[in-house]
């Protein structure tokens, strides 16, 4: 039996999908790209907005717009990047608010904070449903705007669990990166122990036909090589043999969205997950810090839920698919768990996460600090003097790609800027760089518009002519 709240969703929503923008780059041998392109106006704003009938706050910069509805338990209701809307918003409840009501559950959509472990066995399990945690109104406070925006959301203390949630959301003006800090406070006079979750509902309706599911929507996360789960992931709810879920040969867990209720747990230690919409070529990477020395609820650092009809077994043993009130909407949940926190009265613990909206396809090779590797970096020596470099990437920051060339003994021979890049554009890199000596490997780095090195996208050995 799943311990999820009874769900109450209906209908679907339309998504406006802009045309896919592809960036093709070709640089002649020896030629370098100039410095990073001029930045968008440095501006970040926090302002009151009406969103589908809700009183909301919009946090925006030139890259993204975030909609927060404090009344709905501080939910982040929508993230828009390059005119693409990421999150599911339930049209059944648009513009509505229902105060906590025992025995009900109002699934508004968006992104929220929940508690683990779930269940109704005892006071050490959160029963879910419509309670102060899920439906209590939060207060809103603007901390700053301008060079960076930051807001604070504070929820009421829950008498049942003893927990009070606080959350800050921050945007800088120069990139689409979104930073979250969730704080869980013990508001009682006795010790409590809980884990908190960041629960994000991604819209998985077909962009061209919202009455149908998106058949090219997937989630990825690195499976733990030393996993405590039998298949390197755990089926918490739904069919044990689920062809939509698997661990690839490269060690990445992948989950294709299908319209069937299923919950899958991962004890992933790499600190990231990615959700990718192959039909619109948009992706979102969520990052967190895995804490190896601490225990996670049920061992899980990550959880994925695919929404849809549930397999039910009647009293006489006949199986059937039941949709209930919540089986219709198309959405996938990506959930990041904190370690278990034992808190004395007044103590707090925090969960820091970062989101990076970017461009991608429905298949990826890796995620790094700099972006998504869609097609692996390749470097092939042409004649000992020129190196052909190629690959496909989604980047997290605007700026430029710089190829670092290394010799046989690890000495850096040269650093060559090869392309200006933008997170709103899928990078199709195909270029040549001059080799000042015998180059044995290349590392492709992303430098942002301030010249800060954001890390390597990938590092590869150079293929020599005789190995072509």
PyMOL commands that set and color helices and strands:
alter all, ss='L'
color gray80, all
select helices_A, chain A and resi 91-93+132-135+297-299+465-467
alter helices_A, ss='H'
color red, helices_A
select strands_A, chain A and resi 22-25+44-51+54-61+64-69+75-81+84-85+111-116+139-144+148-154+163-172+178-186+192-203+205-206+209-213+217-222+234-237+245-247+252-256+262-266+272-277+282-288+302-306+310-313+319-322+331-337+341-343+348-359+366-367+371-381+386-395+399-407+412-421+426-434+439-448+453-461
alter strands_A, ss='S'
color yellow, strands_A
deselect
rebuild
show_as cartoon
